[in-house]
């Protein structure tokens, strides 16, 4: 059973975390390179936020946006 858990440790520490160790070693020499994953996620989130707000505007202009404050019974009390 001990070998099973050691195999899991080896998989995560020596195999799956290698890219993270590389990014950590870049941190002192190239800050932008070390944070490239963060920048990619920021760009993706900005794009989808823009897309979402455009879709909200489309639904609001077509009249499909129904904003009923009595949608839940606890709001009517």
MODELLER restraints for C-alpha pairs under 7 A, 6 or more apart:
rsr = mdl.restraints
at = mdl.atoms
rsr.add(forms.Gaussian(group=physical.xy_distance, feature=features.Distance(at['CA:23:A'], at['CA:34:A']), mean=4.73, stdev=0.5))
rsr.add(forms.Gaussian(group=physical.xy_distance, feature=features.Distance(at['CA:24:A'], at['CA:34:A']), mean=6.60, stdev=0.5))
rsr.add(forms.Gaussian(group=physical.xy_distance, feature=features.Distance(at['CA:26:A'], at['CA:33:A']), mean=6.88, stdev=0.5))
rsr.add(forms.Gaussian(group=physical.xy_distance, feature=features.Distance(at['CA:26:A'], at['CA:34:A']), mean=5.38, stdev=0.5))
rsr.add(forms.Gaussian(group=physical.xy_distance, feature=features.Distance(at['CA:27:A'], at['CA:34:A']), mean=5.14, stdev=0.5))
rsr.add(forms.Gaussian(group=physical.xy_distance, feature=features.Distance(at['CA:59:A'], at['CA:65:A']), mean=5.40, stdev=0.5))
rsr.add(forms.Gaussian(group=physical.xy_distance, feature=features.Distance(at['CA:69:A'], at['CA:75:A']), mean=7.00, stdev=0.5))
rsr.add(forms.Gaussian(group=physical.xy_distance, feature=features.Distance(at['CA:70:A'], at['CA:76:A']), mean=5.83, stdev=0.5))
